[in-house]
Amino acid sequence: MADSLQSLLPADFAGGNFIGRALSPEGPCVIAIRAGEIFDITGVTASVAGAVADRAFEGGVSLGMVADGLPADWTLLSPIDLQAIKASGVTFAISAIERVIEERARGDASKAAEIRAMLEEKVGAIRDVVPGSDDAARLKDLLIEQGMWSQYLEVAIGPDAEIFSKAPVLSSVGAAAPIGVRSDSTWNNPEPEVVVVCDAHGEVIGAMLGNDVNLRDFEGRSALLLSKAKDNTASCALGPFIRLFDDGFTIDDVRTANVDLRIDGPEGYVLEGTNDMRQISRDPLDLVAQCLSEHHYPDGFVLFCGTLFAPVQDRDLPGAGFTHKVGDVVTISSTRLGTLSNTVTTSRDAPAWTMGIREFARNLAARGLIDRI
C-alpha cells in the first residue's frame, strides 16, 4: 500500500494539498494530505461535500506519512461523495468530429474510417472558431448549406455547451477499482479528462482526474441514448485525490494540463494518447458557469471538462477501430494531478454499487458522525 499510494500522487505531492476518501473497517472516511502527511479528518467533517462547503480541510488525526501508505485494512474510494456528477461533451474540435462520425455511422464502427476522412476535410474549420461567436454562426450557415450540420456541431461551436449528468451521487469508483462497460456494447472507449470540483455557488476549489467511459455504438444510434451510453455501473472513475487550489496550483494549471492515457490490453495490445487542455474550445470556467446556469447544487458538483482523445486505431479488424476488452488496464495520468488506473470489466460483472445515500447516512449515524456530514 505504501508504494501504491505514493505512486498515485503527483511527484510534487509534498508541496500540495489533497482531499479524498478511503474505506476503513468502520466505513467511509474523509482523508487529507498536507505536507506529505495523511490525516483522517472524518471527525472534523464526515463528507467531502461538507469539507468543500465549509472549507474544512485542516485538523484531523494523523495516519502517518504518504511514504508509509494507508493503514493496511484501508482502501481508496472515489474522492467525492454527495456532489452531483456532471460532464461536458464535445468541448474539443476532434471530439466534435468523432461524435458526428458516430451519428453518421449509426453506431457501426466499420463505417467510421470513410466518414472520418470526409468530415475532417469538410469541418476542419471548427478548430479555428470561438464557440458562440459571429464567425461560428457564419460557419454554421455554411455547413447547413453543404448538408454537413449536426446536433454535435451545434454544441461544439454554438453558444450552449453540452452539459449532462454522468452518474448518480455516490456511484463513482476510485483508483484501482474495476471500471465497467455495458456487456452488450461492441464499440466503446475511455475518455481521460480533467474534472473540476465546485461548491454550491460554482466556485472551483480544485481538480482531479476522471474517466468518462463512453459507448460509441449506443450514442451513435441515437443521441437520446446518451444516458445508456454514459451512466452504467462502474462507468465513472474519479481520483486519485482532489488537488485543492492554493498558491502552487490554480485554475491555470487546469487550463494547461496534459492528461496522458495508456491502455494495456490482455493480449499485449498497447494504445497511448494525450488530452491537451490547451486545445479546449471552451474555457473550464465557462463550462462551470454553463453547468451552474439556473440550477441549484446544494451539495456542490464536479464537472468533467471533456477530452481531446478519441481512439481511432484499429485493434482487431481493419477499419473496425478501437473498442475495449475485458482486462484492459486503463491508466490516466497528469503531472500535477497524479495517476488514475482501472481495469475494465462489464457493468454487469462489476462489483455491485450498494452504498447509496441511505446506507451512507446510516453508517455515519451508527458512528455518531451524522451531524458532521
C-alpha positions in Angstrom: 0.0 0.0 0.0 2.9 2.4 0.7 4.3 2.1 -2.8 0.9 2.1 -4.5 -0.3 5.3 -2.7 2.8 7.3 -3.4 2.8 6.2 -7.0 -0.7 7.5 -7.5 0.2 11.0 -6.3 2.0 13.6 -8.4 5.7 14.0 -7.9 5.3 17.3 -6.1 2.7 15.9 -3.7 4.7 17.1 -0.6 4.1 20.7 -1.7 0.4 20.2 -2.4 -2.9 19.9 -0.5 -5.2 17.0 -1.3 -8.5 15.6 -0.1 -10.2 12.3 -0.8 -11.9 9.3 0.7 -10.9 5.9 2.0 -12.9 2.9 3.2 -11.9 1.9 6.7 -13.3 -1.1 8.6 -15.8 1.3 10.2 -16.9 2.8 6.9 -16.0 5.7 4.6 -13.6 8.3 5.9 -12.5 11.7 4.6 -8.8 12.0 4.4 -6.5 14.9 3.7 -2.8 15.0 2.6 -0.8 18.0 3.8 3.0 18.3 3.5 3.2 14.7 2.7 1.3 13.5 5.8 -2.1 11.7 5.7 -4.8 12.8 8.1 -8.2 11.3 8.8 -10.5 14.4 9.1 -13.8 12.5 9.4 -14.2 13.8 12.9 -14.0 17.3 11.6 -16.2 16.8 8.5 -17.8 13.4 7.7 -18.3 14.2 4.0 -16.1 15.6 1.2 -19.2 17.7 0.2 -19.2 19.2 3.7 -15.4 19.8 3.6 -15.8 21.7 0.4 -18.8 23.7 1.6 -17.1 24.7 4.9 -13.5 24.8 3.6 -12.8 22.3 6.4 -9.5 20.8 5.1 -7.5 21.2 8.3 -7.1 19.2 11.6 -7.8 15.5 11.9 -5.8 12.5 13.2 -2.5 11.6 11.6 -2.4 8.3 9.8 1.3 8.7 9.0 3.3 9.8 6.0 2.4 9.1 2.4 5.6 7.1 2.1 4.2 4.6 4.7 0.8 4.3 2.9 -2.7 4.0 4.3 -3.4 1.6 7.2 -3.3 -2.0 5.9 -7.0 -2.5 6.1 -8.0 0.8 4.3 -8.6 1.2 0.6 -9.1 4.3 -1.5 -12.5 5.3 -2.7 -13.7 7.9 -5.2 -12.7 11.2 -3.7 -16.3 12.6 -3.7 -19.5 11.6 -2.1 -22.6 13.8 -2.1 -21.7 16.1 -5.0 -23.7 15.9 -8.3 -21.6 14.3 -11.1 -21.8 16.4 -14.3 -20.0 16.2 -17.6 -19.5 18.4 -20.6 -19.1 16.9 -24.0 -17.8 18.0 -27.5 -15.5 20.6 -26.0 -12.7 19.8 -28.4 -12.8 20.0 -32.2 -11.7 16.4 -32.6 -14.4 15.2 -30.3 -17.0 17.0 -32.3 -15.8 15.3 -35.5 -15.9 11.9 -33.7 -19.4 12.5 -32.4 -20.6 13.3 -35.9 -18.9 10.1 -37.2 -20.8 8.1 -34.6 -24.1 9.8 -35.7 -23.5 9.3 -39.4 -22.3 5.7 -38.9 -25.3 5.0 -36.7 -23.0 3.3 -34.2 -21.4 1.0 -36.8 -17.6 1.1 -36.2 -16.9 -0.4 -39.7 -18.2 2.7 -41.4 -16.2 5.2 -39.3 -12.9 5.5 -41.3 -14.6 6.5 -44.6 -16.8 9.1 -42.8 -13.9 10.4 -40.8 -11.9 11.2 -43.9 -14.7 13.1 -45.5 -15.6 15.1 -42.3 -12.1 16.1 -41.5 -11.8 17.7 -44.9 -15.2 19.5 -44.6 -15.4 20.6 -41.0 -11.8 21.1 -40.0 -12.7 24.8 -39.8 -14.4 24.3 -36.4 -10.9 24.2 -34.9 -10.5 27.9 -35.7 -13.7 29.4 -34.4 -14.7 30.5 -30.9 -18.0 28.8 -29.8 -20.9 31.2 -29.9 -19.1 33.9 -31.9 -20.2 35.6 -35.1 -17.7 33.5 -37.0 -19.2 30.3 -35.5 -22.6 31.4 -36.7 -21.4 32.0 -40.2 -19.7 28.6 -40.3 -22.9 27.0 -39.1 -24.8 28.6 -42.0 -22.1 27.3 -44.4 -22.2 23.8 -43.1 -26.0 23.7 -43.2 -25.9 24.7 -46.9 -23.4 21.9 -47.5 -25.7 19.4 -45.7 -22.9 18.9 -43.1 -24.7 20.2 -40.0 -25.2 18.0 -36.9 -26.5 18.3 -33.4 -22.9 17.7 -32.2 -21.6 20.6 -34.2 -24.3 22.8 -32.5 -22.8 22.2 -29.1 -19.2 22.3 -30.5 -19.5 25.9 -31.9 -22.9 27.2 -30.8 -23.4 29.3 -27.7 -24.6 26.5 -25.4 -22.2 23.8 -24.2 -23.4 20.2 -23.9 -23.8 19.5 -20.1 -25.2 16.2 -18.9 -25.5 14.1 -15.7 -22.8 11.5 -15.8 -23.7 9.3 -12.8 -25.8 9.2 -9.6 -24.5 10.6 -6.3 -22.1 8.1 -4.6 -21.8 5.8 -7.6 -18.4 6.8 -8.9 -15.4 4.4 -8.4 -11.9 5.3 -7.4 -8.3 4.4 -8.2 -7.7 0.6 -8.7 -11.4 -0.2 -8.8 -12.8 -2.2 -11.8 -14.4 0.1 -14.4 -17.4 -1.1 -16.4 -18.7 -1.0 -19.9 -22.1 -2.5 -20.8 -21.8 -6.1 -21.7 -23.9 -5.5 -24.9 -21.7 -2.7 -26.3 -19.4 -3.5 -29.2 -17.8 0.0 -29.8 -16.6 1.9 -26.7 -13.7 3.8 -25.3 -12.2 5.6 -22.3 -12.3 9.4 -22.0 -9.4 10.8 -20.0 -10.4 14.1 -18.6 -9.7 16.8 -16.0 -12.6 17.1 -13.5 -13.1 20.3 -11.7 -14.6 20.3 -8.2 -17.1 23.1 -7.3 -19.0 24.3 -4.3 -22.7 25.0 -4.3 -22.0 28.5 -5.8 -19.9 27.3 -8.7 -16.6 28.3 -7.2 -13.9 25.9 -8.3 -11.8 24.7 -5.4 -9.7 22.0 -7.0 -9.4 19.4 -9.7 -8.8 15.6 -10.2 -8.7 13.1 -13.0 -11.6 11.2 -14.4 -12.6 8.5 -16.9 -15.9 9.3 -18.6 -16.4 5.8 -20.1 -18.3 6.1 -23.4 -20.3 3.7 -25.5 -19.9 4.9 -29.1 -22.4 2.4 -30.5 -25.2 3.4 -28.2 -24.9 7.1 -28.6 -24.1 6.8 -32.3 -27.5 5.1 -32.9 -29.3 8.0 -31.2 -28.3 11.0 -29.1 -31.4 10.1 -27.0 -29.4 7.0 -25.8 -26.9 9.3 -24.1 -27.9 8.1 -20.6 -27.4 4.5 -21.6 -24.1 5.3 -23.2 -22.8 7.2 -20.2 -24.5 6.1 -16.9 -23.8 2.4 -16.1 -22.5 0.6 -13.1 -18.8 1.5 -12.5 -18.7 3.6 -15.7 -17.4 6.7 -13.9 -13.9 6.7 -12.3 -12.5 9.6 -10.3 -9.3 10.3 -8.5 -7.0 9.5 -7.1 -7.5 12.6 -4.9 -8.8 16.1 -5.3 -5.9 18.5 -5.5 -7.0 21.7 -3.8 -6.2 25.1 -5.3 -3.5 27.0 -3.5 -0.6 29.3 -4.3 1.1 26.5 -6.1 -1.8 25.0 -8.0 -4.5 27.1 -9.7 -7.1 27.1 -12.5 -4.3 28.0 -14.9 -2.7 24.6 -14.2 -6.0 23.0 -15.3 -6.0 25.1 -18.4 -2.5 23.9 -19.4 -2.7 20.3 -18.2 -1.7 17.4 -20.3 -3.7 14.2 -19.5 -1.9 11.1 -20.7 -3.6 7.8 -21.3 -2.3 4.3 -21.8 -4.3 1.2 -22.4 -2.6 -2.2 -21.8 -4.7 -5.0 -23.3 -4.7 -8.6 -22.0 -3.5 -9.7 -25.5 -0.5 -7.4 -25.4 -2.2 -4.5 -27.2 -1.0 -1.0 -26.2 -2.6 2.3 -27.0 -1.3 5.7 -25.9 -2.8 9.1 -26.3 -2.9 12.6 -24.7 -5.6 15.0 -23.9 -4.1 18.5 -24.2 -6.3 21.0 -22.3 -4.6 23.9 -24.2 -6.7 22.8 -27.2 -10.1 23.0 -25.4 -12.7 25.1 -27.3 -14.4 26.4 -24.1 -12.6 27.7 -21.0 -13.2 25.4 -17.9 -14.7 28.4 -16.0 -17.2 29.0 -18.9 -18.2 25.3 -18.7 -18.7 25.6 -14.9 -20.9 28.7 -15.4 -22.9 26.8 -18.0 -23.3 23.9 -15.7 -24.4 26.1 -12.8 -26.7 28.1 -15.1 -30.1 28.3 -13.2 -29.6 25.1 -11.3 -29.0 24.6 -7.6 -26.4 22.2 -6.3 -26.7 22.4 -2.5 -24.0 19.8 -2.0 -21.8 21.1 -4.8 -20.9 19.4 -8.1 -18.0 18.1 -10.1 -17.7 18.6 -13.8 -15.8 16.6 -16.4 -14.3 19.1 -18.9 -14.3 16.9 -21.9 -11.5 15.2 -23.9 -9.4 15.7 -27.0 -8.6 12.0 -27.1 -10.7 9.7 -29.4 -9.0 6.4 -30.2 -9.3 5.5 -33.9 -6.5 2.9 -34.3 -7.7 -0.5 -35.4 -7.4 -3.1 -32.6 -8.6 -6.3 -34.3 -10.1 -6.0 -37.7 -9.0 -3.4 -40.4 -11.5 -0.5 -40.3 -13.1 -1.6 -37.0 -11.3 1.0 -34.9 -10.8 0.6 -31.1 -13.0 -0.9 -28.5 -12.4 -2.2 -25.0 -11.8 -5.7 -24.0 -12.3 -7.1 -20.5 -9.0 -7.0 -18.8 -7.8 -3.7 -20.3 -5.8 -1.7 -17.8 -6.6 2.0 -18.4 -4.1 4.4 -16.8 -4.8 8.1 -16.9 -2.1 10.5 -15.5 -1.2 14.1 -15.3 1.9 15.8 -13.8 0.0 17.9 -11.2 -2.9 15.5 -10.5 -1.3 12.1 -10.3 -2.5 8.7 -11.7 -5.9 7.0 -12.0 -5.7 3.4 -13.1 -8.6 1.0 -13.5 -9.2 -2.4 -15.1 -12.1 -2.9 -17.5 -14.9 -5.3 -16.8 -18.5 -5.3 -17.8 -21.0 -3.2 -15.9 -22.9 -6.5 -15.4 -20.0 -8.2 -13.7 -18.5 -5.2 -11.8 -18.9 -5.2 -8.0 -22.4 -4.1 -7.2 -22.9 -0.5 -6.0 -24.5 -0.9 -2.6 -23.7 2.2 -0.6 -26.2 4.8 -1.7 -27.3 7.8 0.2 -29.4 5.9 2.8 -26.7 3.4 3.6 -24.1 6.2 3.8 -26.3 8.2 6.2 -27.0 5.0 8.3 -23.3 4.3 8.5 -22.4 7.8 9.7 -25.3 7.7 12.2 -24.0 4.5 13.7 -20.6 6.1 14.1 -22.0 9.2 15.7 -21.0 11.4 12.7 -24.3 12.2 11.1 -24.3 15.8 12.4 -20.9 16.4 10.7 -22.0 15.4 7.3 
